[in-house]
Amino acid sequence: MTHKIYEMPVASVYVHYVNKVVRKDRTEDELIEVIKWLTGFDKRTLKKHLKDEITFREFFKEAKINPKAKLITGSICGVKIAEIEDPLMKKIRYMDKLVDELAKGRPMEKVLRQV
């Protein structure tokens, strides 16, 4: 089954990520740090992907997922991350979960699984 989000431009969701974290007194730079940790994309590469409006499918195809991403647990949108079988959906949900944790005020070391 192909989910609609796979073909959506990451840029169309990124703006919501930014708004969510900024509303909760976090910064876009912190968001970029979290995305870099998960995907390996530095700020310049991320901004280029956003400008080029690449899809989630293309975005995660190019990403080098952090090996510690498997430490991201819990639920997102009522679905346990551990139960997601589709690899692409799991990566998208990893990113969603990290953004949620950042917005909820979790310390950056915990968001980035450094402790």
GUKOL-167290 format. One record per atom (N, C-alpha, C): residue in one letter; atom name; x, y, z. Coordinates in nm, 3 decimals. Example, Ala and Ser with C-alpha at 12.3 -4.5 7.8 and 13.67 -1.06 7.14 Angstrom:
site resn A name N u 1.319 v -0.569 w 0.780
site resn A name CA u 1.230 v -0.450 w 0.780
site resn A name C u 1.320 v -0.330 w 0.780
site resn S name N u 1.285 v -0.225 w 0.708
site resn S name CA u 1.367 v -0.106 w 0.714
site resn S name C u 1.290 v 0.003 w 0.787
This chain:
site resn M name N u 0.084 v -0.119 w 0.000
site resn M name CA u 0.000 v 0.000 w 0.000
site resn M name C u 0.088 v 0.125 w 0.000
site resn T name N u 0.059 v 0.217 w -0.088
site resn T name CA u 0.133 v 0.342 w -0.096
site resn T name C u 0.056 v 0.450 w -0.022
site resn H name N u 0.122 v 0.512 w 0.073
site resn H name CA u 0.060 v 0.620 w 0.149
site resn H name C u 0.081 v 0.752 w 0.077
site resn K name N u -0.018 v 0.839 w 0.086
site resn K name CA u -0.014 v 0.968 w 0.020
site resn K name C u 0.108 v 1.051 w 0.062
site resn I name N u 0.148 v 1.038 w 0.187
site resn I name CA u 0.261 v 1.117 w 0.238
site resn I name C u 0.392 v 1.086 w 0.165
site resn Y name N u 0.406 v 0.964 w 0.112
site resn Y name CA u 0.530 v 0.927 w 0.045
site resn Y name C u 0.562 v 1.019 w -0.073
site resn E name N u 0.458 v 1.065 w -0.140
site resn E name CA u 0.477 v 1.150 w -0.259
site resn E name C u 0.462 v 1.299 w -0.228
site resn M name N u 0.441 v 1.332 w -0.102
site resn M name CA u 0.430 v 1.473 w -0.062
site resn M name C u 0.568 v 1.534 w -0.051
site resn P name N u 0.582 v 1.661 w -0.088
site resn P name CA u 0.710 v 1.728 w -0.066
site resn P name C u 0.736 v 1.745 w 0.084
site resn V name N u 0.857 v 1.717 w 0.126
site resn V name CA u 0.894 v 1.734 w 0.266
site resn V name C u 0.871 v 1.880 w 0.307
site resn A name N u 0.894 v 1.973 w 0.215
site resn A name CA u 0.877 v 2.116 w 0.244
site resn A name C u 0.735 v 2.148 w 0.290
site resn S name N u 0.636 v 2.075 w 0.240
site resn S name CA u 0.497 v 2.103 w 0.277
site resn S name C u 0.469 v 2.066 w 0.423
site resn V name N u 0.546 v 1.976 w 0.480
site resn V name CA u 0.530 v 1.936 w 0.620
site resn V name C u 0.630 v 2.010 w 0.708
site resn Y name N u 0.746 v 2.040 w 0.653
site resn Y name CA u 0.853 v 2.106 w 0.729
site resn Y name C u 0.803 v 2.236 w 0.792
site resn V name N u 0.728 v 2.313 w 0.718
site resn V name CA u 0.676 v 2.440 w 0.769
site resn V name C u 0.591 v 2.417 w 0.896
site resn H name N u 0.519 v 2.306 w 0.900
site resn H name CA u 0.440 v 2.272 w 1.019
site resn H name C u 0.530 v 2.229 w 1.135
site resn Y name N u 0.638 v 2.159 w 1.103
site resn Y name CA u 0.737 v 2.123 w 1.205
site resn Y name C u 0.794 v 2.251 w 1.269
site resn V name N u 0.833 v 2.345 w 1.184
site resn V name CA u 0.891 v 2.471 w 1.233
site resn V name C u 0.790 v 2.543 w 1.324
site resn N name N u 0.668 v 2.557 w 1.275
site resn N name CA u 0.565 v 2.627 w 1.353
site resn N name C u 0.542 v 2.559 w 1.487
site resn K name N u 0.539 v 2.428 w 1.487
site resn K name CA u 0.515 v 2.351 w 1.609
site resn K name C u 0.624 v 2.375 w 1.713
site resn V name N u 0.750 v 2.367 w 1.672
site resn V name CA u 0.858 v 2.382 w 1.769
site resn V name C u 0.874 v 2.527 w 1.814
site resn V name N u 0.856 v 2.622 w 1.723
site resn V name CA u 0.870 v 2.763 w 1.758
site resn V name C u 0.759 v 2.805 w 1.855
site resn R name N u 0.639 v 2.754 w 1.834
site resn R name CA u 0.527 v 2.782 w 1.924
site resn R name C u 0.557 v 2.736 w 2.066
site resn K name N u 0.642 v 2.635 w 2.079
site resn K name CA u 0.677 v 2.579 w 2.209
site resn K name C u 0.815 v 2.626 w 2.256
site resn D name N u 0.856 v 2.744 w 2.207
site resn D name CA u 0.982 v 2.807 w 2.249
site resn D name C u 1.107 v 2.729 w 2.215
site resn R name N u 1.105 v 2.654 w 2.107
site resn R name CA u 1.227 v 2.593 w 2.054
site resn R name C u 1.260 v 2.667 w 1.925
site resn T name N u 1.373 v 2.636 w 1.862
site resn T name CA u 1.414 v 2.712 w 1.743
site resn T name C u 1.421 v 2.623 w 1.619
site resn E name N u 1.419 v 2.689 w 1.505
site resn E name CA u 1.435 v 2.615 w 1.380
site resn E name C u 1.573 v 2.550 w 1.375
site resn D name N u 1.674 v 2.616 w 1.431
site resn D name CA u 1.809 v 2.557 w 1.433
site resn D name C u 1.809 v 2.426 w 1.513
site resn E name N u 1.734 v 2.421 w 1.623
site resn E name CA u 1.723 v 2.297 w 1.699
site resn E name C u 1.654 v 2.189 w 1.616
site resn L name N u 1.551 v 2.230 w 1.543
site resn L name CA u 1.481 v 2.136 w 1.454
site resn L name C u 1.577 v 2.081 w 1.349
site resn I name N u 1.655 v 2.169 w 1.290
site resn I name CA u 1.753 v 2.127 w 1.188
site resn I name C u 1.854 v 2.030 w 1.249
site resn E name N u 1.896 v 2.057 w 1.373
site resn E name CA u 1.991 v 1.967 w 1.441
site resn E name C u 1.931 v 1.828 w 1.458
site resn V name N u 1.803 v 1.823 w 1.494
site resn V name CA u 1.734 v 1.695 w 1.512
site resn V name C u 1.724 v 1.621 w 1.379
site resn I name N u 1.688 v 1.692 w 1.273
site resn I name CA u 1.676 v 1.629 w 1.140
site resn I name C u 1.813 v 1.583 w 1.092
site resn K name N u 1.917 v 1.663 w 1.120
site resn K name CA u 2.053 v 1.624 w 1.081
site resn K name C u 2.093 v 1.495 w 1.154
site resn W name N u 2.061 v 1.487 w 1.283
site resn W name CA u 2.093 v 1.368 w 1.361
site resn W name C u 2.027 v 1.244 w 1.300
site resn L name N u 1.900 v 1.258 w 1.261
site resn L name CA u 1.826 v 1.144 w 1.206
site resn L name C u 1.872 v 1.107 w 1.065
site resn T name N u 1.891 v 1.208 w 0.979
site resn T name CA u 1.911 v 1.183 w 0.836
site resn T name C u 2.054 v 1.198 w 0.785
site resn G name N u 2.136 v 1.272 w 0.861
site resn G name CA u 2.270 v 1.302 w 0.813
site resn G name C u 2.277 v 1.426 w 0.725
site resn F name N u 2.163 v 1.488 w 0.694
site resn F name CA u 2.162 v 1.608 w 0.609
site resn F name C u 2.202 v 1.731 w 0.690
site resn D name N u 2.307 v 1.800 w 0.644
site resn D name CA u 2.342 v 1.926 w 0.710
site resn D name C u 2.241 v 2.033 w 0.667
site resn K name N u 2.254 v 2.151 w 0.726
site resn K name CA u 2.157 v 2.258 w 0.701
site resn K name C u 2.146 v 2.293 w 0.553
site resn R name N u 2.261 v 2.302 w 0.486
site resn R name CA u 2.261 v 2.338 w 0.344
site resn R name C u 2.189 v 2.233 w 0.260
site resn T name N u 2.218 v 2.106 w 0.285
site resn T name CA u 2.155 v 1.997 w 0.210
site resn T name C u 2.006 v 1.993 w 0.239
site resn L name N u 1.968 v 2.008 w 0.365
site resn L name CA u 1.827 v 2.009 w 0.401
site resn L name C u 1.755 v 2.122 w 0.329
site resn K name N u 1.810 v 2.242 w 0.332
site resn K name CA u 1.746 v 2.358 w 0.267
site resn K name C u 1.733 v 2.335 w 0.116
site resn K name N u 1.833 v 2.271 w 0.056
site resn K name CA u 1.825 v 2.242 w -0.088
site resn K name C u 1.711 v 2.143 w -0.115
site resn H name N u 1.700 v 2.039 w -0.033
site resn H name CA u 1.592 v 1.942 w -0.050
site resn H name C u 1.455 v 2.010 w -0.036
site resn L name N u 1.445 v 2.101 w 0.059
site resn L name CA u 1.319 v 2.173 w 0.079
site resn L name C u 1.288 v 2.261 w -0.041
site resn K name N u 1.390 v 2.333 w -0.088
site resn K name CA u 1.373 v 2.422 w -0.204
site resn K name C u 1.334 v 2.343 w -0.329
site resn D name N u 1.395 v 2.225 w -0.346
site resn D name CA u 1.367 v 2.141 w -0.463
site resn D name C u 1.236 v 2.063 w -0.449
site resn E name N u 1.173 v 2.076 w -0.332
site resn E name CA u 1.046 v 2.009 w -0.303
site resn E name C u 1.051 v 1.858 w -0.328
site resn I name N u 1.159 v 1.794 w -0.282
site resn I name CA u 1.167 v 1.649 w -0.298
site resn I name C u 1.065 v 1.582 w -0.205
site resn T name N u 1.021 v 1.465 w -0.246
site resn T name CA u 0.919 v 1.393 w -0.171
site resn T name C u 0.981 v 1.320 w -0.052
site resn F name N u 0.895 v 1.277 w 0.039
site resn F name CA u 0.943 v 1.198 w 0.153
site resn F name C u 1.015 v 1.073 w 0.104
site resn R name N u 0.962 v 1.011 w -0.002
site resn R name CA u 1.027 v 0.891 w -0.056
site resn R name C u 1.171 v 0.922 w -0.098
site resn E name N u 1.191 v 1.031 w -0.174
site resn E name CA u 1.325 v 1.070 w -0.221
site resn E name C u 1.414 v 1.114 w -0.104
site resn F name N u 1.355 v 1.188 w -0.012
site resn F name CA u 1.426 v 1.240 w 0.103
site resn F name C u 1.490 v 1.127 w 0.184
site resn F name N u 1.408 v 1.026 w 0.217
site resn F name CA u 1.461 v 0.917 w 0.299
site resn F name C u 1.543 v 0.817 w 0.219
site resn K name N u 1.526 v 0.817 w 0.087
site resn K name CA u 1.611 v 0.732 w 0.004
site resn K name C u 1.756 v 0.782 w 0.009
site resn E name N u 1.772 v 0.915 w 0.015
site resn E name CA u 1.906 v 0.975 w 0.020
site resn E name C u 1.963 v 0.983 w 0.161
site resn A name N u 1.877 v 0.973 w 0.262
site resn A name CA u 1.920 v 0.990 w 0.401
site resn A name C u 2.007 v 0.873 w 0.448
site resn K name N u 2.096 v 0.904 w 0.539
site resn K name CA u 2.176 v 0.802 w 0.608
site resn K name C u 2.122 v 0.799 w 0.752
site resn I name N u 2.027 v 0.709 w 0.776
site resn I name CA u 1.958 v 0.707 w 0.905
site resn I name C u 2.055 v 0.670 w 1.018
site resn N name N u 2.051 v 0.751 w 1.122
site resn N name CA u 2.136 v 0.730 w 1.239
site resn N name C u 2.107 v 0.592 w 1.299
site resn P name N u 2.211 v 0.512 w 1.326
site resn P name CA u 2.189 v 0.380 w 1.384
site resn P name C u 2.114 v 0.384 w 1.518
site resn K name N u 2.127 v 0.496 w 1.590
site resn K name CA u 2.056 v 0.510 w 1.717
site resn K name C u 1.907 v 0.537 w 1.699
site resn A name N u 1.862 v 0.555 w 1.575
site resn A name CA u 1.719 v 0.580 w 1.551
site resn A name C u 1.633 v 0.466 w 1.605
site resn K name N u 1.690 v 0.348 w 1.611
site resn K name CA u 1.612 v 0.234 w 1.661
site resn K name C u 1.576 v 0.251 w 1.810
site resn L name N u 1.641 v 0.347 w 1.877
site resn L name CA u 1.610 v 0.377 w 2.016
site resn L name C u 1.486 v 0.466 w 2.029
site resn I name N u 1.433 v 0.514 w 1.917
site resn I name CA u 1.312 v 0.597 w 1.919
site resn I name C u 1.193 v 0.504 w 1.935
site resn T name N u 1.124 v 0.518 w 2.048
site resn T name CA u 1.012 v 0.430 w 2.078
site resn T name C u 0.889 v 0.513 w 2.114
site resn G name N u 0.784 v 0.443 w 2.150
site resn G name CA u 0.662 v 0.512 w 2.188
site resn G name C u 0.563 v 0.512 w 2.073
site resn S name N u 0.463 v 0.597 w 2.086
site resn S name CA u 0.357 v 0.603 w 1.986
site resn S name C u 0.355 v 0.739 w 1.919
site resn I name N u 0.311 v 0.738 w 1.796
site resn I name CA u 0.289 v 0.862 w 1.722
site resn I name C u 0.159 v 0.843 w 1.646
site resn C name N u 0.069 v 0.936 w 1.661
site resn C name CA u -0.065 v 0.926 w 1.600
site resn C name C u -0.134 v 0.796 w 1.642
site resn G name N u -0.112 v 0.755 w 1.765
site resn G name CA u -0.178 v 0.635 w 1.817
site resn G name C u -0.121 v 0.503 w 1.770
site resn V name N u -0.010 v 0.507 w 1.698
site resn V name CA u 0.052 v 0.385 w 1.647
site resn V name C u 0.189 v 0.368 w 1.713
site resn K name N u 0.213 v 0.249 w 1.766
site resn K name CA u 0.344 v 0.223 w 1.826
site resn K name C u 0.449 v 0.212 w 1.716
site resn I name N u 0.557 v 0.287 w 1.732
site resn I name CA u 0.663 v 0.289 w 1.631
site resn I name C u 0.719 v 0.148 w 1.609
site resn A name N u 0.732 v 0.071 w 1.715
site resn A name CA u 0.787 v -0.065 w 1.704
site resn A name C u 0.701 v -0.155 w 1.617
site resn E name N u 0.573 v -0.122 w 1.602
site resn E name CA u 0.483 v -0.207 w 1.525
site resn E name C u 0.472 v -0.167 w 1.378
site resn I name N u 0.538 v -0.058 w 1.339
site resn I name CA u 0.534 v -0.013 w 1.199
site resn I name C u 0.627 v -0.101 w 1.118
site resn E name N u 0.573 v -0.169 w 1.018
site resn E name CA u 0.653 v -0.262 w 0.938
site resn E name C u 0.715 v -0.197 w 0.815
site resn D name N u 0.644 v -0.104 w 0.753
site resn D name CA u 0.692 v -0.037 w 0.633
site resn D name C u 0.813 v 0.050 w 0.668
site resn P name N u 0.931 v 0.021 w 0.611
site resn P name CA u 1.053 v 0.095 w 0.647
site resn P name C u 1.043 v 0.246 w 0.622
site resn L name N u 0.981 v 0.287 w 0.514
site resn L name CA u 0.969 v 0.430 w 0.485
site resn L name C u 0.877 v 0.497 w 0.585
site resn M name N u 0.765 v 0.435 w 0.616
site resn M name CA u 0.673 v 0.494 w 0.714
site resn M name C u 0.740 v 0.502 w 0.851
site resn K name N u 0.820 v 0.402 w 0.885
site resn K name CA u 0.890 v 0.404 w 1.014
site resn K name C u 0.984 v 0.524 w 1.021
site resn K name N u 1.057 v 0.553 w 0.913
site resn K name CA u 1.148 v 0.667 w 0.911
site resn K name C u 1.072 v 0.799 w 0.924
site resn I name N u 0.959 v 0.809 w 0.855
site resn I name CA u 0.877 v 0.930 w 0.864
site resn I name C u 0.828 v 0.948 w 1.008
site resn R name N u 0.785 v 0.840 w 1.070
site resn R name CA u 0.735 v 0.845 w 1.208
site resn R name C u 0.848 v 0.873 w 1.307
site resn Y name N u 0.968 v 0.826 w 1.278
site resn Y name CA u 1.083 v 0.862 w 1.361
site resn Y name C u 1.096 v 1.015 w 1.365
site resn M name N u 1.090 v 1.076 w 1.245
site resn M name CA u 1.106 v 1.221 w 1.237
site resn M name C u 0.992 v 1.291 w 1.311
site resn D name N u 0.870 v 1.244 w 1.292
site resn D name CA u 0.755 v 1.302 w 1.363
site resn D name C u 0.776 v 1.295 w 1.514
site resn K name N u 0.821 v 1.182 w 1.562
site resn K name CA u 0.840 v 1.161 w 1.706
site resn K name C u 0.948 v 1.254 w 1.760
site resn L name N u 1.057 v 1.271 w 1.687
site resn L name CA u 1.164 v 1.360 w 1.730
site resn L name C u 1.114 v 1.505 w 1.737
site resn V name N u 1.035 v 1.546 w 1.639
site resn V name CA u 0.979 v 1.681 w 1.639
site resn V name C u 0.886 v 1.698 w 1.759
site resn D name N u 0.804 v 1.598 w 1.788
site resn D name CA u 0.716 v 1.603 w 1.905
site resn D name C u 0.796 v 1.618 w 2.034
site resn E name N u 0.901 v 1.538 w 2.047
site resn E name CA u 0.983 v 1.544 w 2.168
site resn E name C u 1.047 v 1.681 w 2.184
site resn L name N u 1.095 v 1.737 w 2.074
site resn L name CA u 1.156 v 1.870 w 2.077
site resn L name C u 1.051 v 1.973 w 2.121
site resn A name N u 0.933 v 1.967 w 2.060
site resn A name CA u 0.826 v 2.062 w 2.093
site resn A name C u 0.778 v 2.048 w 2.237
site resn K name N u 0.788 v 1.928 w 2.292
site resn K name CA u 0.742 v 1.906 w 2.430
site resn K name C u 0.847 v 1.948 w 2.533
site resn G name N u 0.959 v 2.001 w 2.484
site resn G name CA u 1.059 v 2.054 w 2.576
site resn G name C u 1.160 v 1.955 w 2.627
site resn R name N u 1.165 v 1.838 w 2.566
site resn R name CA u 1.266 v 1.739 w 2.609
site resn R name C u 1.406 v 1.796 w 2.588
site resn P name N u 1.497 v 1.770 w 2.678
site resn P name CA u 1.636 v 1.817 w 2.658
site resn P name C u 1.694 v 1.759 w 2.529
site resn M name N u 1.772 v 1.839 w 2.462
site resn M name CA u 1.828 v 1.798 w 2.332
site resn M name C u 1.907 v 1.668 w 2.342
site resn E name N u 1.981 v 1.646 w 2.453
site resn E name CA u 2.059 v 1.522 w 2.463
site resn E name C u 1.967 v 1.400 w 2.462
site resn K name N u 1.850 v 1.414 w 2.520
site resn K name CA u 1.757 v 1.302 w 2.523
site resn K name C u 1.692 v 1.282 w 2.387
site resn V name N u 1.656 v 1.393 w 2.321
site resn V name CA u 1.597 v 1.384 w 2.187
site resn V name C u 1.695 v 1.312 w 2.094
site resn L name N u 1.823 v 1.346 w 2.107
site resn L name CA u 1.926 v 1.289 w 2.019
site resn L name C u 1.984 v 1.158 w 2.073
site resn R name N u 1.915 v 1.100 w 2.172
site resn R name CA u 1.952 v 0.969 w 2.228
site resn R name C u 2.098 v 0.963 w 2.270
site resn Q name N u 2.144 v 1.069 w 2.338
site resn Q name CA u 2.282 v 1.073 w 2.385
site resn Q name C u 2.296 v 1.031 w 2.530
site resn V name N u 2.183 v 1.008 w 2.597
site resn V name CA u 2.188 v 0.965 w 2.738
site resn V name C u 2.110 v 0.837 w 2.757
